[in-house]
Amino acid sequence: MNKGILYMILSCLAFSIQNVIVKELSSYMGTGEIAFFRGFISAIMILGLMKAQHVHFSRYDHKALWFRGIMGGAGMICIFYALRGMPLADVSILANTSAFFVMLFSAIFLKEVLPKGAGIPLLLIFMGACLVVRPWNFSSFNYYSLFVLAEAVFAAAAFTTISKLTSSGRHHQYEIVFYFLVCAAISGLLVMGFDYQDPTLYEWGLYGVLGIITVVAQIWLTMAYAGANPVVVSFVGYISVFFNALWGYVVFDEMLTLLTVAGGICIIGGSMYLTKLKNDRIAKAKSVTVRKAKF
């Protein structure tokens, strides 16, 4: 198996375990406190890695770095709120609607032209989101799903900014992640306010594991994209839905509904097709550039 694909599977597994820990902590602790300790502990670990590997902070694009951090921090607060009241699989499926917003934001802010045929997968993702959220049925509608959709918007803004930052070649992945973790900790602190609750020894242990597994997941994710075709890695990333559904069933006795499964197929299928269209367009543009260079 390609190492990049293996790292992506490990990253998805690690992030799914992170969700299990957050959901477990939500039974005892406030969302703001969980977000604060997750961001703070992970940021300290990233600083340690930066020092050990002699990675320095850049002097460029500070506004973009902070914006990426703020968007990521806000999205993390939203996903942590959602995990309090939604099954793990539902959260994982609905979070994939970020592909819909990434495509829109890229067109609006990066002036990227929407790939030909993008209308169909975008519509599929929208329909899938409706099947999962079910806004027409008050009895089955879960307002926590709105937090997941908000997270998808924030994540799309963050991904769009990361695309701009990484394309410049000025910023190490650790630096970008550090800004995100600092903003996540600050966001958690603001939400927590004066509602701090002393963690028990068990909860301190969960916080420690949460911080470690977050950093490990981020590193594996970076290594995945560095070691394999980004499109293939993105497709493999949808295995996170399986991991979250598995943990939801085993740990929390959660079950998927038929409508959620149908919505998940629409969202994931539409997202994969969008990724393929975008990759095909990039490959075609590179091919045209090479041909022009030869002549």
Order of alpha helices (4+ residues) and beta strands (2+ residues): alpha-alpha-alpha-alpha-alpha-alpha-alpha-alpha-alpha-alpha-alpha-alpha
